[in-house]
Amino acid sequence: MKTFTDRVTPLRPEGAYAVLAKAQALEAQGKRIVHLEIGQPDFPTPVNVSEAGIDAIQNGKTKYTPPAGIPQFREIIADYAGRLRGLKINPAQVVVGCGSKPGLFFPTLALVAPGDEVIYPDPGFPTYEAMIRVAGGIPVPVPLLEENQFSFDLDIFDEKITDRTKLIVLNSPGNPTGGVIPLKDLKHIAEKAREHDCWVLSDEIYTQLVYDGGSAHSIAEVDGMLERTVIVDGFSKTYSMTGWRLGYMITPTALAERLELLITHATGCTAAFTQYAGMEALTGPQEFVAKMVTEYQDRRDRMLELVNAIPGVHAQKPQGAFYVFPNVKSYGMSSKEIATRLIDEAGVAILAGTDFGQGGEGYIRLVYAVSMEVIEEGVEKMGAWFKSLKR
């Protein structure tokens, strides 16, 4: 039998799904597992949003939709996303997708030719490297600096960017670090992108989950960057709609037309009822988001308090998203060994930093999109396990 292509043979599962499967297998054996591994909100979808989706189904909104999205929805997104970022966005620049992952994969397929280099954050969301390889591009990881709010090491970034660089991938607030890229760094990256004529793909799925009164700037806000930037956003994190599979891209119009064709031939369209739910999410009451952010900040602070009380473990205060990324280098074990032993010996499911690239070695990722009780139980069990080790 003929073998698989080079597009799919390098692909690997996401660490979160693999750890979840192991945790569930252990639970099936009767073992108590505390889940700090899956990055999805524990809040239910807002009632008004769910009702809008149900009403759409009951009113017959169950047929095909235009591949780029229902025109009314594209108009709403253009207005909402533009106001959020201080930008003027035309509805023709908006392309709706089944979640935000099409917003990562399809622009990469449209822009990156075999042999093109793509800069991306390390540690970073595993899909970044996967989409680069599937497109035939050359992955160029650039490390994130703990001491710089987990923004790029700009010295290495300057060394890595060349005229062979076609695309720069950004993620702010970031997964797995919770870091927010400072505006001065975005301006530096923008200058280099213009100098080398690169595109930028900016993953902004956590853009509204920012704490302590802060904000996350988009590189598209920098002069001259909207015309070479793909903004990727969606509803999974902000509106607790992970299972609804609803996201969008904002791109220059010519690229949006190409992306619409990719969607036409890949997924066809996005389900109508989810788009009507998305319209309600963006135009309805926003108190849910503010309440969720306040609760996440309280959980973050409690998790940090407990984590930083563990001898030899230290975590920066995340500025956004819902992850803490503790430094565990003092224990002299690989991140993978620590993660494996924590679930096997302490019953706590977390992710190794290396699930997000080699730049994550020496770190682990914890999720605080869970209840305060789960945070306290999980981190206290972790602390007891770490304290039982000899350093």
Secondary structure, DSSP 8 states (H G I E B T S, - for coil): -----TTTTT----HHHHHHHHHHHHHHTT---EE----S--S---HHHHHHHHHHHHTT--S---TT--HHHHHHHHHHHHHHHT----GGGEEEESSSHHHHHHHHHHH--TT-EEEEEES--THHHHHHHHTT-EEEEEEEEGGGTTEE-HHHHHHH--TTEEEEEEESS-TTT-----HHHHHHHHHHHHHTT-EEEEE-TTTT-B-TT-----GGGSTT-GGGEEEEEESTTTTT-GGG--EEEE--HHHHHHHHHHHHHHT----HHHHHHHHHHHHS--HHHHHHHHHHHHHHHHHHHHHTTSTT-B-----BTTEE--B-GGG-S-HHHHHHHIIIII-EE-EEGGGG-GGGTTBEEEE-SS-HHHHHHHHHHHHHHHHTS--
